[in-house]
């Protein structure tokens, strides 16, 4: 019965990793019904395209009146501004954009046109640009954890090169200047308004690599390695099952963590980042400690050896330091990436469950002495 209980506990710990993924905002597709009731045009005319699959941006549009085009852009409410730009050449500079946001404190939403005059925030000017916007058509609202930004343009045919952007988490432009900060993610597409077909010209810069880096390190160093340590400490009465389980968790965690570190080094090189030296240093330190732990396994003395107690001291303490550094560096990486509350909350919940499980098992071990 005890074996069944501990096994169930381990399976539960593995399952909690899904909470990080499930913490992401609700997804939508073109098959989803449009939950807006106060539209000034016929919603049945709208065509739909999954504009940015990675960030789940959905664009609905239609030529609702002669030379009047109606647009609705929806995206997960990630506590950041969303934007759509219309470009003549597929480039950001020189484009005109519509940007909207709803403050997380429950304040009123805002939608504004912007002229993307350059790549620095000071060159992105509010209430400018060459889009002919129908008066009173700029609207934004939040429904079921998604933002819906709608607007109408007067044009024979809107520009077909479209840019989509997501701002940094937790930042909202404010009066009097309504300046934007540099976007967190961006992509460029071209669209055929007649057929609804779309092609990606330029994907969000390294966003998939960034996400892979975070997830691999989180699951590897920050979850599986910790579960493996719990198994080693509290399942030794089931020898040798505990040992094989411990090796399986630690090896899998190490390989995922190694992949995460490699992704991070590639990402740093591509982004030319100059603010990640501490994060990088901690990551390399964790990797070196992980390698030492794997090598130590090969040099593990017999239980009867007089050196076994020194090996145990080394193996246990290096492991503890590794886990503390890993948890700290994961949260620091989330901060550097401005990934937002979903990542912090998801991983924070995972760490809390692991910590409470370890404490509970320690209490039970103490009481059973």
TAKALIN-V43521 format. One record per residue. N is the residue number from 0. RES is the residue in three letters. PHI is phi in whole degrees, 0 to 359 (* if undefined). PSI is psi as a letter, one per 20 degrees, with the letter a starting at -180 (none if undefined). BURIAL is I if it has 24 or more other ideal C-beta (glycine too) atoms within 12 Angstrom, else O. Layout:
n = (N | N)
res = (RES | RES)
phi = (PHI | PHI)
psi = (PSI | PSI)
burial = (BURIAL | BURIAL)
//
This chain:
n = (0 | 1 | 2 | 3 | 4 | 5 | 6 | 7 | 8 | 9 | 10 | 11 | 12 | 13 | 14 | 15 | 16 | 17 | 18 | 19 | 20 | 21 | 22 | 23 | 24 | 25 | 26 | 27 | 28 | 29 | 30 | 31 | 32 | 33 | 34 | 35 | 36 | 37 | 38 | 39 | 40 | 41 | 42 | 43 | 44 | 45 | 46 | 47 | 48 | 49 | 50 | 51 | 52 | 53 | 54 | 55 | 56 | 57 | 58 | 59 | 60 | 61 | 62 | 63 | 64 | 65 | 66 | 67 | 68 | 69 | 70 | 71 | 72 | 73 | 74 | 75 | 76 | 77 | 78 | 79 | 80 | 81 | 82 | 83 | 84 | 85 | 86 | 87 | 88 | 89 | 90 | 91 | 92 | 93 | 94 | 95 | 96 | 97 | 98 | 99 | 100 | 101 | 102 | 103 | 104 | 105 | 106 | 107 | 108 | 109 | 110 | 111 | 112 | 113 | 114 | 115 | 116 | 117 | 118 | 119 | 120 | 121 | 122 | 123 | 124 | 125 | 126 | 127 | 128 | 129 | 130 | 131 | 132 | 133 | 134 | 135 | 136 | 137 | 138 | 139 | 140 | 141 | 142 | 143 | 144 | 145 | 146 | 147 | 148 | 149 | 150 | 151 | 152 | 153 | 154 | 155 | 156 | 157 | 158 | 159 | 160 | 161 | 162 | 163 | 164 | 165 | 166 | 167 | 168 | 169 | 170 | 171 | 172 | 173 | 174 | 175 | 176 | 177 | 178 | 179 | 180 | 181 | 182 | 183 | 184 | 185 | 186 | 187 | 188 | 189 | 190 | 191 | 192 | 193 | 194 | 195 | 196 | 197 | 198 | 199 | 200 | 201 | 202 | 203 | 204 | 205 | 206 | 207 | 208 | 209 | 210 | 211 | 212 | 213 | 214 | 215 | 216 | 217 | 218 | 219 | 220 | 221 | 222 | 223 | 224 | 225 | 226 | 227 | 228 | 229 | 230 | 231 | 232 | 233 | 234 | 235 | 236 | 237 | 238 | 239 | 240 | 241 | 242 | 243 | 244 | 245 | 246 | 247 | 248 | 249 | 250 | 251 | 252 | 253 | 254 | 255 | 256 | 257 | 258 | 259 | 260 | 261 | 262 | 263 | 264 | 265 | 266 | 267 | 268 | 269 | 270 | 271 | 272 | 273 | 274 | 275 | 276 | 277 | 278 | 279 | 280 | 281 | 282 | 283 | 284 | 285 | 286 | 287 | 288 | 289 | 290 | 291 | 292 | 293 | 294 | 295 | 296 | 297 | 298 | 299 | 300 | 301 | 302 | 303 | 304 | 305 | 306 | 307 | 308 | 309 | 310 | 311 | 312 | 313 | 314 | 315 | 316 | 317 | 318 | 319 | 320 | 321 | 322 | 323 | 324 | 325 | 326 | 327 | 328 | 329 | 330 | 331 | 332 | 333 | 334 | 335 | 336 | 337 | 338 | 339 | 340 | 341 | 342 | 343 | 344 | 345 | 346 | 347 | 348 | 349 | 350 | 351 | 352 | 353 | 354 | 355 | 356 | 357 | 358 | 359 | 360 | 361 | 362 | 363 | 364 | 365 | 366 | 367 | 368)
res = (UNK | UNK | UNK | UNK | UNK | UNK | UNK | UNK | UNK | UNK | UNK | UNK | UNK | UNK | UNK | UNK | UNK | UNK | UNK | UNK | UNK | UNK | UNK | UNK | UNK | UNK | UNK | UNK | UNK | UNK | UNK | UNK | UNK | UNK | UNK | UNK | UNK | UNK | UNK | UNK | UNK | UNK | UNK | UNK | UNK | UNK | UNK | UNK | UNK | UNK | UNK | UNK | UNK | UNK | UNK | UNK | UNK | UNK | UNK | UNK | UNK | UNK | UNK | UNK | UNK | UNK | UNK | UNK | UNK | UNK | UNK | UNK | UNK | UNK | UNK | UNK | UNK | UNK | UNK | UNK | UNK | UNK | UNK | UNK | UNK | UNK | UNK | UNK | UNK | UNK | UNK | UNK | UNK | UNK | UNK | UNK | UNK | UNK | UNK | UNK | UNK | UNK | UNK | UNK | UNK | UNK | UNK | UNK | UNK | UNK | UNK | UNK | UNK | UNK | UNK | UNK | UNK | UNK | UNK | UNK | UNK | UNK | UNK | UNK | UNK | UNK | UNK | UNK | UNK | UNK | UNK | UNK | UNK | UNK | UNK | UNK | UNK | UNK | UNK | UNK | UNK | UNK | UNK | UNK | UNK | UNK | UNK | UNK | UNK | UNK | UNK | UNK | UNK | UNK | UNK | UNK | UNK | UNK | UNK | UNK | UNK | UNK | UNK | UNK | UNK | UNK | UNK | UNK | UNK | UNK | UNK | UNK | UNK | UNK | UNK | UNK | UNK | UNK | UNK | UNK | UNK | UNK | UNK | UNK | UNK | UNK | UNK | UNK | UNK | UNK | UNK | UNK | UNK | UNK | UNK | UNK | UNK | UNK | UNK | UNK | UNK | UNK | UNK | UNK | UNK | UNK | UNK | UNK | UNK | UNK | UNK | UNK | UNK | UNK | UNK | UNK | UNK | UNK | UNK | UNK | UNK | UNK | UNK | UNK | UNK | UNK | UNK | UNK | UNK | UNK | UNK | UNK | UNK | UNK | UNK | UNK | UNK | UNK | UNK | UNK | UNK | UNK | UNK | UNK | UNK | UNK | UNK | UNK | UNK | UNK | UNK | UNK | UNK | UNK | UNK | UNK | UNK | UNK | UNK | UNK | UNK | UNK | UNK | UNK | UNK | UNK | UNK | UNK | UNK | UNK | UNK | UNK | UNK | UNK | UNK | UNK | UNK | UNK | UNK | UNK | UNK | UNK | UNK | UNK | UNK | UNK | UNK | UNK | UNK | UNK | UNK | UNK | UNK | UNK | UNK | UNK | UNK | UNK | UNK | UNK | UNK | UNK | UNK | UNK | UNK | UNK | UNK | UNK | UNK | UNK | UNK | UNK | UNK | UNK | UNK | UNK | UNK | UNK | UNK | UNK | UNK | UNK | UNK | UNK | UNK | UNK | UNK | UNK | UNK | UNK | UNK | UNK | UNK | UNK | UNK | UNK | UNK | UNK | UNK | UNK | UNK | UNK | UNK | UNK | UNK | UNK | UNK | UNK | UNK | UNK | UNK | UNK | UNK | UNK | UNK | UNK | UNK | UNK | UNK | UNK | UNK | UNK | UNK | UNK | UNK | UNK | UNK | UNK | UNK)
phi = (* | 296 | 299 | 297 | 295 | 293 | 298 | 296 | 295 | 295 | 298 | 294 | 296 | 295 | 294 | 294 | 298 | 291 | 295 | 293 | 290 | 290 | 287 | 291 | 300 | 300 | 263 | 221 | 221 | 292 | 277 | 286 | 286 | 275 | 273 | 244 | 247 | 253 | 289 | 265 | 221 | 284 | 293 | 291 | 280 | 291 | 268 | 227 | 219 | 281 | 294 | 215 | 300 | 299 | 255 | 59 | 275 | 243 | 248 | 246 | 205 | 192 | 272 | 276 | 222 | 305 | 63 | 235 | 248 | 254 | 232 | 226 | 254 | 241 | 204 | 300 | 281 | 253 | 56 | 206 | 283 | 240 | 210 | 228 | 246 | 246 | 242 | 275 | 226 | 84 | 261 | 291 | 296 | 96 | 279 | 244 | 225 | 246 | 233 | 220 | 201 | 231 | 303 | 289 | 275 | 90 | 290 | 292 | 285 | 224 | 231 | 220 | 279 | 223 | 260 | 271 | 281 | 190 | 264 | 265 | 305 | 291 | 261 | 258 | 254 | 286 | 58 | 227 | 117 | 249 | 281 | 267 | 267 | 295 | 302 | 79 | 267 | 282 | 218 | 209 | 208 | 248 | 224 | 51 | 65 | 229 | 259 | 240 | 249 | 238 | 197 | 231 | 240 | 263 | 192 | 293 | 206 | 299 | 299 | 268 | 271 | 245 | 247 | 238 | 219 | 234 | 281 | 293 | 298 | 85 | 254 | 226 | 303 | 220 | 291 | 269 | 263 | 53 | 287 | 268 | 263 | 301 | 298 | 277 | 224 | 207 | 214 | 234 | 225 | 239 | 229 | 259 | 294 | 285 | 261 | 81 | 283 | 216 | 227 | 275 | 271 | 213 | 287 | 305 | 297 | 64 | 294 | 293 | 294 | 297 | 293 | 298 | 304 | 293 | 292 | 298 | 292 | 296 | 288 | 287 | 290 | 265 | 228 | 295 | 299 | 291 | 299 | 299 | 292 | 296 | 301 | 296 | 276 | 240 | 235 | 292 | 289 | 251 | 278 | 261 | 303 | 298 | 294 | 293 | 295 | 300 | 297 | 296 | 296 | 291 | 293 | 297 | 298 | 297 | 294 | 295 | 296 | 299 | 299 | 297 | 294 | 298 | 300 | 295 | 293 | 295 | 298 | 299 | 295 | 286 | 276 | 54 | 291 | 243 | 238 | 244 | 299 | 293 | 299 | 295 | 300 | 295 | 298 | 293 | 299 | 298 | 297 | 298 | 295 | 296 | 297 | 299 | 294 | 293 | 293 | 299 | 299 | 289 | 255 | 289 | 289 | 296 | 299 | 277 | 291 | 289 | 270 | 298 | 294 | 289 | 296 | 300 | 299 | 297 | 297 | 292 | 285 | 298 | 298 | 296 | 298 | 302 | 294 | 296 | 296 | 296 | 300 | 298 | 289 | 295 | 296 | 294 | 296 | 299 | 295 | 297 | 280 | 52 | 285 | 96 | 290 | 297 | 291 | 299 | 293 | 296 | 287 | 300 | 296 | 299 | 296 | 297 | 295 | 298 | 295 | 295 | 297 | 297 | 296 | 299 | 291 | 295 | 296 | 297 | 295 | 293 | 290 | 272 | 293)
psi = (h | g | g | g | g | g | g | h | g | g | h | h | h | g | h | i | h | i | h | g | g | i | i | q | q | q | q | q | r | i | i | q | q | o | k | p | i | k | q | j | r | o | h | i | i | p | q | q | p | n | h | n | h | h | j | l | p | p | p | p | r | q | n | h | q | p | j | p | p | p | q | o | p | q | q | q | n | k | l | r | q | q | q | p | q | o | q | h | j | i | q | g | p | i | r | q | q | p | p | q | q | o | q | i | j | j | r | q | q | p | p | q | q | q | p | n | i | a | i | q | h | i | j | o | p | q | k | r | r | j | p | n | p | p | p | j | i | o | q | p | r | p | p | l | k | q | p | o | p | q | r | p | q | o | q | g | o | q | q | i | o | p | p | q | q | p | r | q | p | i | p | p | q | r | q | i | i | l | q | q | r | p | q | g | q | q | q | p | r | q | q | o | h | g | i | j | q | q | q | p | g | o | r | p | o | j | h | g | h | g | g | g | g | g | g | g | h | g | h | f | h | i | g | g | h | g | g | h | h | g | g | h | h | j | j | i | i | m | p | j | g | h | g | h | g | g | h | g | g | h | g | g | g | g | g | g | h | g | g | g | g | g | h | g | g | g | g | g | h | h | i | l | p | j | k | j | g | g | g | g | g | g | g | h | g | g | g | g | h | g | g | h | g | g | h | h | h | h | k | o | r | q | h | i | q | i | i | h | h | h | g | g | g | g | g | g | h | h | g | g | g | g | g | g | h | g | g | g | h | g | h | h | h | h | g | h | i | l | i | a | h | g | g | g | g | g | h | g | g | g | h | g | g | g | g | h | g | g | g | g | h | g | g | h | h | g | h | j | none)
burial = (O | O | O | O | O | I | O | O | I | I | O | O | I | I | O | I | I | O | I | I | O | O | I | I | I | O | O | I | O | I | O | O | O | I | O | I | O | O | I | O | I | O | O | O | O | I | I | I | I | I | I | I | I | I | I | I | I | I | I | I | I | I | I | I | O | O | O | I | I | I | I | I | I | I | I | I | I | I | I | I | I | I | I | I | I | I | I | O | O | I | O | I | O | I | I | I | I | I | I | I | I | I | O | O | O | O | O | O | I | I | I | I | I | I | I | I | O | O | O | O | O | O | O | I | I | I | I | O | I | O | I | O | I | I | O | O | I | I | I | I | I | I | I | O | O | I | I | I | I | I | I | I | I | O | I | O | O | I | I | I | I | I | I | I | I | I | I | I | I | O | I | I | I | O | O | O | O | I | I | I | I | I | I | I | I | I | I | I | I | I | I | O | I | O | O | O | O | I | O | I | O | O | O | I | O | I | I | O | I | I | I | I | I | I | I | I | I | I | I | I | I | I | I | I | I | I | I | I | I | I | I | I | I | I | I | O | O | O | O | O | O | I | O | O | I | I | O | O | I | I | O | I | I | I | I | I | I | I | I | I | I | O | I | I | O | O | I | I | O | O | O | O | O | O | O | I | O | O | I | I | O | I | I | I | I | I | I | O | I | I | O | O | I | I | O | I | I | O | O | O | O | O | O | O | O | O | O | O | O | O | O | O | O | O | I | O | O | I | I | O | I | I | I | I | I | I | I | I | I | I | I | I | I | I | I | I | I | I | I | I | O | I | I | I | O | I | I | I | O | I | I | O | I | I | O | O | I | I | O | O | I | O | O | O | O | O | O | O | O)
//
